[in-house]
Amino acid sequence: MISARSLAAAAVVAAGLALGVDAARAQEPVRVAGFVQWVGGNTMSVMTGVGSVPIDLREADQSSYAGLRAGERIVVDGILTGDRSRVIARDIRRAGGGYESP
């Protein structure tokens, strides 16, 4: 038999998960256009006209960033993390236009 305490704990967990999903959906999409500074592991840094932007690559298709080189012009579509410290990439495209000296 399932106790009332177990049911209450399950309800709290389910509510937390539901709120987490809704919060992620509520994030506004962002677009970052700039030049690749570096790519390493699950992170990339993109230099824009206003500074460097850290990009979280864990949700992006690996083929979209495989082979990118420093100085290559790209466009990243994604969402800001909750603390607004980085962009979670959903799509990465080469933008053309050549390279910029690092």
Jmol script that loads the backbone (N, CA, C; Angstrom):
load data "model"
ATOM      1  N   MET A   1       0.837  -1.172   0.000  1.00  0.00           N
ATOM      2  CA  MET A   1       0.000   0.000   0.000  1.00  0.00           C
ATOM      3  C   MET A   1       0.890   1.247   0.000  1.00  0.00           C
ATOM      4  N   ILE A   2       0.489   2.259  -0.745  1.00  0.00           N
ATOM      5  CA  ILE A   2       1.243   3.506  -0.850  1.00  0.00           C
ATOM      6  C   ILE A   2       0.777   4.457   0.244  1.00  0.00           C
ATOM      7  N   SER A   3       1.733   5.003   0.975  1.00  0.00           N
ATOM      8  CA  SER A   3       1.387   5.908   2.073  1.00  0.00           C
ATOM      9  C   SER A   3       1.057   7.304   1.547  1.00  0.00           C
ATOM     10  N   ALA A   4       0.333   8.048   2.369  1.00  0.00           N
ATOM     11  CA  ALA A   4      -0.010   9.429   2.011  1.00  0.00           C
ATOM     12  C   ALA A   4       1.251  10.271   1.850  1.00  0.00           C
ATOM     13  N   ARG A   5       2.251   9.951   2.656  1.00  0.00           N
ATOM     14  CA  ARG A   5       3.517  10.684   2.581  1.00  0.00           C
ATOM     15  C   ARG A   5       4.203  10.460   1.234  1.00  0.00           C
ATOM     16  N   SER A   6       4.182   9.217   0.741  1.00  0.00           N
ATOM     17  CA  SER A   6       4.775   8.900  -0.563  1.00  0.00           C
ATOM     18  C   SER A   6       4.025   9.590  -1.686  1.00  0.00           C
ATOM     19  N   LEU A   7       2.699   9.608  -1.583  1.00  0.00           N
ATOM     20  CA  LEU A   7       1.892  10.283  -2.599  1.00  0.00           C
ATOM     21  C   LEU A   7       2.178  11.781  -2.616  1.00  0.00           C
ATOM     22  N   ALA A   8       2.323  12.372  -1.445  1.00  0.00           N
ATOM     23  CA  ALA A   8       2.620  13.803  -1.362  1.00  0.00           C
ATOM     24  C   ALA A   8       3.991  14.108  -1.966  1.00  0.00           C
ATOM     25  N   ALA A   9       4.965  13.263  -1.670  1.00  0.00           N
ATOM     26  CA  ALA A   9       6.307  13.463  -2.228  1.00  0.00           C
ATOM     27  C   ALA A   9       6.278  13.328  -3.748  1.00  0.00           C
ATOM     28  N   ALA A  10       5.548  12.348  -4.260  1.00  0.00           N
ATOM     29  CA  ALA A  10       5.443  12.157  -5.711  1.00  0.00           C
ATOM     30  C   ALA A  10       4.770  13.361  -6.361  1.00  0.00           C
ATOM     31  N   ALA A  11       3.746  13.926  -5.684  1.00  0.00           N
ATOM     32  CA  ALA A  11       3.061  15.095  -6.228  1.00  0.00           C
ATOM     33  C   ALA A  11       3.988  16.300  -6.296  1.00  0.00           C
ATOM     34  N   VAL A  12       4.818  16.475  -5.273  1.00  0.00           N
ATOM     35  CA  VAL A  12       5.764  17.590  -5.258  1.00  0.00           C
ATOM     36  C   VAL A  12       6.786  17.437  -6.388  1.00  0.00           C
ATOM     37  N   VAL A  13       7.306  16.231  -6.571  1.00  0.00           N
ATOM     38  CA  VAL A  13       8.275  15.985  -7.640  1.00  0.00           C
ATOM     39  C   VAL A  13       7.638  16.230  -9.001  1.00  0.00           C
ATOM     40  N   ALA A  14       6.427  15.707  -9.197  1.00  0.00           N
ATOM     41  CA  ALA A  14       5.737  15.895 -10.480  1.00  0.00           C
ATOM     42  C   ALA A  14       5.484  17.376 -10.752  1.00  0.00           C
ATOM     43  N   ALA A  15       5.075  18.126  -9.739  1.00  0.00           N
ATOM     44  CA  ALA A  15       4.831  19.556  -9.915  1.00  0.00           C
ATOM     45  C   ALA A  15       6.125  20.285 -10.256  1.00  0.00           C
ATOM     46  N   GLY A  16       7.207  19.911  -9.600  1.00  0.00           N
ATOM     47  CA  GLY A  16       8.501  20.534  -9.890  1.00  0.00           C
ATOM     48  C   GLY A  16       8.952  20.281 -11.309  1.00  0.00           C
ATOM     49  N   LEU A  17       8.775  19.053 -11.769  1.00  0.00           N
ATOM     50  CA  LEU A  17       9.144  18.733 -13.146  1.00  0.00           C
ATOM     51  C   LEU A  17       8.279  19.505 -14.128  1.00  0.00           C
ATOM     52  N   ALA A  18       6.993  19.581 -13.855  1.00  0.00           N
ATOM     53  CA  ALA A  18       6.096  20.315 -14.743  1.00  0.00           C
ATOM     54  C   ALA A  18       6.471  21.790 -14.795  1.00  0.00           C
ATOM     55  N   LEU A  19       6.792  22.385 -13.660  1.00  0.00           N
ATOM     56  CA  LEU A  19       7.193  23.789 -13.636  1.00  0.00           C
ATOM     57  C   LEU A  19       8.504  23.996 -14.370  1.00  0.00           C
ATOM     58  N   GLY A  20       9.422  23.053 -14.242  1.00  0.00           N
ATOM     59  CA  GLY A  20      10.693  23.152 -14.942  1.00  0.00           C
ATOM     60  C   GLY A  20      10.519  23.141 -16.441  1.00  0.00           C
ATOM     61  N   VAL A  21       9.642  22.287 -16.929  1.00  0.00           N
ATOM     62  CA  VAL A  21       9.378  22.220 -18.363  1.00  0.00           C
ATOM     63  C   VAL A  21       8.729  23.516 -18.818  1.00  0.00           C
ATOM     64  N   ASP A  22       7.754  24.014 -18.078  1.00  0.00           N
ATOM     65  CA  ASP A  22       7.093  25.260 -18.455  1.00  0.00           C
ATOM     66  C   ASP A  22       8.062  26.426 -18.448  1.00  0.00           C
ATOM     67  N   ALA A  23       8.975  26.461 -17.473  1.00  0.00           N
ATOM     68  CA  ALA A  23       9.954  27.546 -17.413  1.00  0.00           C
ATOM     69  C   ALA A  23      10.862  27.513 -18.625  1.00  0.00           C
ATOM     70  N   ALA A  24      11.276  26.326 -19.054  1.00  0.00           N
ATOM     71  CA  ALA A  24      12.133  26.217 -20.238  1.00  0.00           C
ATOM     72  C   ALA A  24      11.389  26.677 -21.479  1.00  0.00           C
ATOM     73  N   ARG A  25      10.123  26.335 -21.578  1.00  0.00           N
ATOM     74  CA  ARG A  25       9.329  26.760 -22.735  1.00  0.00           C
ATOM     75  C   ARG A  25       9.102  28.261 -22.728  1.00  0.00           C
ATOM     76  N   ALA A  26       9.095  28.852 -21.562  1.00  0.00           N
ATOM     77  CA  ALA A  26       8.833  30.283 -21.447  1.00  0.00           C
ATOM     78  C   ALA A  26      10.044  31.122 -21.820  1.00  0.00           C
ATOM     79  N   GLN A  27      11.213  30.518 -21.938  1.00  0.00           N
ATOM     80  CA  GLN A  27      12.414  31.269 -22.293  1.00  0.00           C
ATOM     81  C   GLN A  27      12.253  31.876 -23.683  1.00  0.00           C
ATOM     82  N   GLU A  28      12.652  33.108 -23.801  1.00  0.00           N
ATOM     83  CA  GLU A  28      12.601  33.786 -25.086  1.00  0.00           C
ATOM     84  C   GLU A  28      13.739  33.294 -25.983  1.00  0.00           C
ATOM     85  N   PRO A  29      13.462  33.080 -27.251  1.00  0.00           N
ATOM     86  CA  PRO A  29      14.537  32.693 -28.159  1.00  0.00           C
ATOM     87  C   PRO A  29      15.505  33.857 -28.374  1.00  0.00           C
ATOM     88  N   VAL A  30      16.767  33.516 -28.564  1.00  0.00           N
ATOM     89  CA  VAL A  30      17.787  34.521 -28.853  1.00  0.00           C
ATOM     90  C   VAL A  30      18.580  34.089 -30.074  1.00  0.00           C
ATOM     91  N   ARG A  31      19.137  35.066 -30.757  1.00  0.00           N
ATOM     92  CA  ARG A  31      20.008  34.792 -31.907  1.00  0.00           C
ATOM     93  C   ARG A  31      21.315  35.531 -31.680  1.00  0.00           C
ATOM     94  N   VAL A  32      22.421  34.797 -31.790  1.00  0.00           N
ATOM     95  CA  VAL A  32      23.754  35.359 -31.616  1.00  0.00           C
ATOM     96  C   VAL A  32      24.481  35.222 -32.948  1.00  0.00           C
ATOM     97  N   ALA A  33      24.935  36.338 -33.494  1.00  0.00           N
ATOM     98  CA  ALA A  33      25.706  36.328 -34.732  1.00  0.00           C
ATOM     99  C   ALA A  33      27.093  36.858 -34.424  1.00  0.00           C
ATOM    100  N   GLY A  34      28.109  36.151 -34.882  1.00  0.00           N
ATOM    101  CA  GLY A  34      29.470  36.593 -34.622  1.00  0.00           C
ATOM    102  C   GLY A  34      30.490  35.627 -35.161  1.00  0.00           C
ATOM    103  N   PHE A  35      31.667  35.663 -34.558  1.00  0.00           N
ATOM    104  CA  PHE A  35      32.785  34.848 -35.003  1.00  0.00           C
ATOM    105  C   PHE A  35      33.178  33.854 -33.911  1.00  0.00           C
ATOM    106  N   VAL A  36      33.457  32.621 -34.307  1.00  0.00           N
ATOM    107  CA  VAL A  36      33.888  31.597 -33.362  1.00  0.00           C
ATOM    108  C   VAL A  36      35.214  32.026 -32.748  1.00  0.00           C
ATOM    109  N   GLN A  37      35.284  32.030 -31.416  1.00  0.00           N
ATOM    110  CA  GLN A  37      36.563  32.251 -30.734  1.00  0.00           C
ATOM    111  C   GLN A  37      37.232  30.907 -30.487  1.00  0.00           C
ATOM    112  N   TRP A  38      36.460  29.968 -29.919  1.00  0.00           N
ATOM    113  CA  TRP A  38      36.968  28.626 -29.677  1.00  0.00           C
ATOM    114  C   TRP A  38      35.799  27.671 -29.449  1.00  0.00           C
ATOM    115  N   VAL A  39      36.067  26.392 -29.696  1.00  0.00           N
ATOM    116  CA  VAL A  39      35.105  25.320 -29.435  1.00  0.00           C
ATOM    117  C   VAL A  39      35.842  24.263 -28.642  1.00  0.00           C
ATOM    118  N   GLY A  40      35.248  23.823 -27.530  1.00  0.00           N
ATOM    119  CA  GLY A  40      35.878  22.784 -26.718  1.00  0.00           C
ATOM    120  C   GLY A  40      34.849  22.048 -25.893  1.00  0.00           C
ATOM    121  N   GLY A  41      34.798  20.740 -26.020  1.00  0.00           N
ATOM    122  CA  GLY A  41      33.845  19.947 -25.247  1.00  0.00           C
ATOM    123  C   GLY A  41      32.420  20.330 -25.582  1.00  0.00           C
ATOM    124  N   ASN A  42      31.662  20.734 -24.573  1.00  0.00           N
ATOM    125  CA  ASN A  42      30.262  21.116 -24.754  1.00  0.00           C
ATOM    126  C   ASN A  42      30.051  22.618 -24.741  1.00  0.00           C
ATOM    127  N   THR A  43      31.117  23.373 -24.980  1.00  0.00           N
ATOM    128  CA  THR A  43      31.032  24.830 -24.904  1.00  0.00           C
ATOM    129  C   THR A  43      31.736  25.464 -26.100  1.00  0.00           C
ATOM    130  N   MET A  44      31.223  26.605 -26.508  1.00  0.00           N
ATOM    131  CA  MET A  44      31.842  27.386 -27.570  1.00  0.00           C
ATOM    132  C   MET A  44      31.757  28.846 -27.146  1.00  0.00           C
ATOM    133  N   SER A  45      32.694  29.650 -27.588  1.00  0.00           N
ATOM    134  CA  SER A  45      32.656  31.077 -27.323  1.00  0.00           C
ATOM    135  C   SER A  45      32.549  31.805 -28.656  1.00  0.00           C
ATOM    136  N   VAL A  46      31.607  32.750 -28.730  1.00  0.00           N
ATOM    137  CA  VAL A  46      31.368  33.510 -29.957  1.00  0.00           C
ATOM    138  C   VAL A  46      31.603  34.986 -29.661  1.00  0.00           C
ATOM    139  N   MET A  47      32.417  35.637 -30.483  1.00  0.00           N
ATOM    140  CA  MET A  47      32.680  37.064 -30.347  1.00  0.00           C
ATOM    141  C   MET A  47      31.654  37.822 -31.191  1.00  0.00           C
ATOM    142  N   THR A  48      30.911  38.696 -30.516  1.00  0.00           N
ATOM    143  CA  THR A  48      29.921  39.531 -31.194  1.00  0.00           C
ATOM    144  C   THR A  48      30.412  40.976 -31.173  1.00  0.00           C
ATOM    145  N   GLY A  49      29.602  41.872 -31.694  1.00  0.00           N
ATOM    146  CA  GLY A  49      29.960  43.283 -31.688  1.00  0.00           C
ATOM    147  C   GLY A  49      30.005  43.889 -30.300  1.00  0.00           C
ATOM    148  N   VAL A  50      29.399  43.205 -29.309  1.00  0.00           N
ATOM    149  CA  VAL A  50      29.372  43.745 -27.945  1.00  0.00           C
ATOM    150  C   VAL A  50      30.189  42.922 -26.959  1.00  0.00           C
ATOM    151  N   GLY A  51      30.832  41.867 -27.415  1.00  0.00           N
ATOM    152  CA  GLY A  51      31.659  41.058 -26.526  1.00  0.00           C
ATOM    153  C   GLY A  51      31.522  39.574 -26.797  1.00  0.00           C
ATOM    154  N   SER A  52      32.107  38.800 -25.898  1.00  0.00           N
ATOM    155  CA  SER A  52      32.143  37.351 -26.027  1.00  0.00           C
ATOM    156  C   SER A  52      30.898  36.729 -25.380  1.00  0.00           C
ATOM    157  N   VAL A  53      30.312  35.744 -26.066  1.00  0.00           N
ATOM    158  CA  VAL A  53      29.114  35.073 -25.559  1.00  0.00           C
ATOM    159  C   VAL A  53      29.406  33.578 -25.430  1.00  0.00           C
ATOM    160  N   PRO A  54      29.265  33.009 -24.213  1.00  0.00           N
ATOM    161  CA  PRO A  54      29.444  31.564 -24.048  1.00  0.00           C
ATOM    162  C   PRO A  54      28.213  30.815 -24.556  1.00  0.00           C
ATOM    163  N   ILE A  55      28.458  29.741 -25.298  1.00  0.00           N
ATOM    164  CA  ILE A  55      27.393  28.947 -25.906  1.00  0.00           C
ATOM    165  C   ILE A  55      27.466  27.528 -25.351  1.00  0.00           C
ATOM    166  N   ASP A  56      26.356  27.030 -24.825  1.00  0.00           N
ATOM    167  CA  ASP A  56      26.234  25.660 -24.334  1.00  0.00           C
ATOM    168  C   ASP A  56      25.805  24.798 -25.521  1.00  0.00           C
ATOM    169  N   LEU A  57      26.609  23.793 -25.869  1.00  0.00           N
ATOM    170  CA  LEU A  57      26.375  22.980 -27.061  1.00  0.00           C
ATOM    171  C   LEU A  57      25.638  21.673 -26.789  1.00  0.00           C
ATOM    172  N   ARG A  58      25.291  21.380 -25.561  1.00  0.00           N
ATOM    173  CA  ARG A  58      24.740  20.064 -25.220  1.00  0.00           C
ATOM    174  C   ARG A  58      23.448  19.726 -25.939  1.00  0.00           C
ATOM    175  N   GLU A  59      22.649  20.712 -26.325  1.00  0.00           N
ATOM    176  CA  GLU A  59      21.382  20.429 -27.000  1.00  0.00           C
ATOM    177  C   GLU A  59      21.460  20.623 -28.509  1.00  0.00           C
ATOM    178  N   ALA A  60      22.590  21.062 -29.012  1.00  0.00           N
ATOM    179  CA  ALA A  60      22.754  21.274 -30.446  1.00  0.00           C
ATOM    180  C   ALA A  60      23.181  19.974 -31.118  1.00  0.00           C
ATOM    181  N   ASP A  61      22.809  19.836 -32.375  1.00  0.00           N
ATOM    182  CA  ASP A  61      23.247  18.692 -33.166  1.00  0.00           C
ATOM    183  C   ASP A  61      24.746  18.826 -33.406  1.00  0.00           C
ATOM    184  N   GLN A  62      25.491  17.793 -33.050  1.00  0.00           N
ATOM    185  CA  GLN A  62      26.953  17.861 -33.161  1.00  0.00           C
ATOM    186  C   GLN A  62      27.408  18.198 -34.571  1.00  0.00           C
ATOM    187  N   SER A  63      26.671  17.750 -35.577  1.00  0.00           N
ATOM    188  CA  SER A  63      27.072  18.037 -36.952  1.00  0.00           C
ATOM    189  C   SER A  63      26.999  19.531 -37.268  1.00  0.00           C
ATOM    190  N   SER A  64      26.224  20.299 -36.480  1.00  0.00           N
ATOM    191  CA  SER A  64      26.108  21.734 -36.749  1.00  0.00           C
ATOM    192  C   SER A  64      27.337  22.516 -36.299  1.00  0.00           C
ATOM    193  N   TYR A  65      28.137  21.955 -35.396  1.00  0.00           N
ATOM    194  CA  TYR A  65      29.335  22.675 -34.953  1.00  0.00           C
ATOM    195  C   TYR A  65      30.629  21.896 -35.165  1.00  0.00           C
ATOM    196  N   ALA A  66      30.533  20.669 -35.631  1.00  0.00           N
ATOM    197  CA  ALA A  66      31.739  19.888 -35.920  1.00  0.00           C
ATOM    198  C   ALA A  66      32.528  20.584 -37.033  1.00  0.00           C
ATOM    199  N   GLY A  67      33.788  20.751 -36.831  1.00  0.00           N
ATOM    200  CA  GLY A  67      34.645  21.347 -37.857  1.00  0.00           C
ATOM    201  C   GLY A  67      34.678  22.867 -37.866  1.00  0.00           C
ATOM    202  N   LEU A  68      33.963  23.511 -36.957  1.00  0.00           N
ATOM    203  CA  LEU A  68      34.058  24.979 -36.900  1.00  0.00           C
ATOM    204  C   LEU A  68      35.461  25.376 -36.476  1.00  0.00           C
ATOM    205  N   ARG A  69      35.957  26.464 -37.046  1.00  0.00           N
ATOM    206  CA  ARG A  69      37.296  26.948 -36.712  1.00  0.00           C
ATOM    207  C   ARG A  69      37.218  28.363 -36.172  1.00  0.00           C
ATOM    208  N   ALA A  70      38.196  28.727 -35.394  1.00  0.00           N
ATOM    209  CA  ALA A  70      38.271  30.087 -34.864  1.00  0.00           C
ATOM    210  C   ALA A  70      38.242  31.079 -36.022  1.00  0.00           C
ATOM    211  N   GLY A  71      37.449  32.118 -35.876  1.00  0.00           N
ATOM    212  CA  GLY A  71      37.337  33.150 -36.896  1.00  0.00           C
ATOM    213  C   GLY A  71      36.203  32.934 -37.870  1.00  0.00           C
ATOM    214  N   GLU A  72      35.574  31.771 -37.845  1.00  0.00           N
ATOM    215  CA  GLU A  72      34.481  31.488 -38.772  1.00  0.00           C
ATOM    216  C   GLU A  72      33.207  32.210 -38.319  1.00  0.00           C
ATOM    217  N   ARG A  73      32.523  32.839 -39.284  1.00  0.00           N
ATOM    218  CA  ARG A  73      31.294  33.573 -38.978  1.00  0.00           C
ATOM    219  C   ARG A  73      30.141  32.575 -38.847  1.00  0.00           C
ATOM    220  N   ILE A  74      29.367  32.701 -37.733  1.00  0.00           N
ATOM    221  CA  ILE A  74      28.243  31.801 -37.489  1.00  0.00           C
ATOM    222  C   ILE A  74      27.044  32.565 -36.935  1.00  0.00           C
ATOM    223  N   VAL A  75      25.899  31.887 -36.957  1.00  0.00           N
ATOM    224  CA  VAL A  75      24.678  32.364 -36.320  1.00  0.00           C
ATOM    225  C   VAL A  75      24.182  31.229 -35.433  1.00  0.00           C
ATOM    226  N   VAL A  76      23.901  31.546 -34.160  1.00  0.00           N
ATOM    227  CA  VAL A  76      23.418  30.563 -33.197  1.00  0.00           C
ATOM    228  C   VAL A  76      22.014  30.968 -32.767  1.00  0.00           C
ATOM    229  N   ASP A  77      21.066  30.053 -32.901  1.00  0.00           N
ATOM    230  CA  ASP A  77      19.723  30.254 -32.374  1.00  0.00           C
ATOM    231  C   ASP A  77      19.578  29.382 -31.144  1.00  0.00           C
ATOM    232  N   GLY A  78      19.027  29.936 -30.069  1.00  0.00           N
ATOM    233  CA  GLY A  78      18.862  29.178 -28.838  1.00  0.00           C
ATOM    234  C   GLY A  78      18.067  29.956 -27.820  1.00  0.00           C
ATOM    235  N   ILE A  79      18.271  29.611 -26.541  1.00  0.00           N
ATOM    236  CA  ILE A  79      17.602  30.297 -25.449  1.00  0.00           C
ATOM    237  C   ILE A  79      18.628  30.645 -24.378  1.00  0.00           C
ATOM    238  N   LEU A  80      18.338  31.670 -23.603  1.00  0.00           N
ATOM    239  CA  LEU A  80      19.211  32.029 -22.483  1.00  0.00           C
ATOM    240  C   LEU A  80      18.981  31.070 -21.327  1.00  0.00           C
ATOM    241  N   THR A  81      20.043  30.778 -20.587  1.00  0.00           N
ATOM    242  CA  THR A  81      19.887  29.997 -19.366  1.00  0.00           C
ATOM    243  C   THR A  81      19.151  30.860 -18.348  1.00  0.00           C
ATOM    244  N   GLY A  82      18.613  30.226 -17.320  1.00  0.00           N
ATOM    245  CA  GLY A  82      17.857  30.938 -16.302  1.00  0.00           C
ATOM    246  C   GLY A  82      18.634  32.067 -15.651  1.00  0.00           C
ATOM    247  N   ASP A  83      19.946  31.884 -15.480  1.00  0.00           N
ATOM    248  CA  ASP A  83      20.762  32.932 -14.868  1.00  0.00           C
ATOM    249  C   ASP A  83      21.342  33.901 -15.898  1.00  0.00           C
ATOM    250  N   ARG A  84      20.967  33.721 -17.156  1.00  0.00           N
ATOM    251  CA  ARG A  84      21.367  34.593 -18.270  1.00  0.00           C
ATOM    252  C   ARG A  84      22.883  34.644 -18.473  1.00  0.00           C
ATOM    253  N   SER A  85      23.579  33.589 -18.066  1.00  0.00           N
ATOM    254  CA  SER A  85      25.036  33.584 -18.181  1.00  0.00           C
ATOM    255  C   SER A  85      25.533  33.003 -19.499  1.00  0.00           C
ATOM    256  N   ARG A  86      24.681  32.295 -20.226  1.00  0.00           N
ATOM    257  CA  ARG A  86      25.086  31.702 -21.493  1.00  0.00           C
ATOM    258  C   ARG A  86      23.844  31.374 -22.321  1.00  0.00           C
ATOM    259  N   VAL A  87      24.088  31.038 -23.579  1.00  0.00           N
ATOM    260  CA  VAL A  87      23.020  30.658 -24.504  1.00  0.00           C
ATOM    261  C   VAL A  87      23.062  29.146 -24.697  1.00  0.00           C
ATOM    262  N   ILE A  88      21.915  28.512 -24.593  1.00  0.00           N
ATOM    263  CA  ILE A  88      21.811  27.085 -24.897  1.00  0.00           C
ATOM    264  C   ILE A  88      21.473  26.988 -26.379  1.00  0.00           C
ATOM    265  N   ALA A  89      22.423  26.490 -27.167  1.00  0.00           N
ATOM    266  CA  ALA A  89      22.263  26.446 -28.618  1.00  0.00           C
ATOM    267  C   ALA A  89      21.253  25.384 -29.017  1.00  0.00           C
ATOM    268  N   ARG A  90      20.390  25.726 -29.946  1.00  0.00           N
ATOM    269  CA  ARG A  90      19.468  24.773 -30.545  1.00  0.00           C
ATOM    270  C   ARG A  90      19.843  24.547 -32.013  1.00  0.00           C
ATOM    271  N   ASP A  91      20.356  25.608 -32.653  1.00  0.00           N
ATOM    272  CA  ASP A  91      20.726  25.521 -34.067  1.00  0.00           C
ATOM    273  C   ASP A  91      21.946  26.415 -34.295  1.00  0.00           C
ATOM    274  N   ILE A  92      22.909  25.907 -35.055  1.00  0.00           N
ATOM    275  CA  ILE A  92      24.124  26.661 -35.380  1.00  0.00           C
ATOM    276  C   ILE A  92      24.323  26.584 -36.886  1.00  0.00           C
ATOM    277  N   ARG A  93      24.491  27.754 -37.510  1.00  0.00           N
ATOM    278  CA  ARG A  93      24.686  27.798 -38.959  1.00  0.00           C
ATOM    279  C   ARG A  93      25.916  28.622 -39.299  1.00  0.00           C
ATOM    280  N   ARG A  94      26.635  28.165 -40.291  1.00  0.00           N
ATOM    281  CA  ARG A  94      27.727  28.976 -40.831  1.00  0.00           C
ATOM    282  C   ARG A  94      27.091  30.116 -41.611  1.00  0.00           C
ATOM    283  N   ALA A  95      27.606  31.328 -41.402  1.00  0.00           N
ATOM    284  CA  ALA A  95      27.003  32.502 -42.009  1.00  0.00           C
ATOM    285  C   ALA A  95      27.765  32.988 -43.239  1.00  0.00           C
ATOM    286  N   GLY A  96      28.898  32.389 -43.516  1.00  0.00           N
ATOM    287  CA  GLY A  96      29.681  32.860 -44.647  1.00  0.00           C
ATOM    288  C   GLY A  96      30.353  34.178 -44.332  1.00  0.00           C
ATOM    289  N   GLY A  97      30.912  34.789 -45.329  1.00  0.00           N
ATOM    290  CA  GLY A  97      31.530  36.086 -45.120  1.00  0.00           C
ATOM    291  C   GLY A  97      32.977  36.020 -44.690  1.00  0.00           C
ATOM    292  N   GLY A  98      33.585  34.847 -44.728  1.00  0.00           N
ATOM    293  CA  GLY A  98      35.002  34.745 -44.453  1.00  0.00           C
ATOM    294  C   GLY A  98      35.347  34.683 -42.988  1.00  0.00           C
ATOM    295  N   TYR A  99      36.595  35.000 -42.702  1.00  0.00           N
ATOM    296  CA  TYR A  99      37.147  34.850 -41.366  1.00  0.00           C
ATOM    297  C   TYR A  99      37.595  36.195 -40.830  1.00  0.00           C
ATOM    298  N   GLU A 100      37.618  36.276 -39.515  1.00  0.00           N
ATOM    299  CA  GLU A 100      38.153  37.461 -38.853  1.00  0.00           C
ATOM    300  C   GLU A 100      39.392  37.023 -38.094  1.00  0.00           C
ATOM    301  N   SER A 101      40.386  37.840 -38.119  1.00  0.00           N
ATOM    302  CA  SER A 101      41.606  37.512 -37.390  1.00  0.00           C
ATOM    303  C   SER A 101      41.311  37.423 -35.899  1.00  0.00           C
ATOM    304  N   PRO A 102      41.721  36.316 -35.234  1.00  0.00           N
ATOM    305  CA  PRO A 102      41.434  36.178 -33.795  1.00  0.00           C
ATOM    306  C   PRO A 102      42.192  37.160 -32.940  1.00  0.00           C
TER     307      PRO A 102
END
end "model"
wireframe off; spacefill off
backbone 0.3
color backbone group
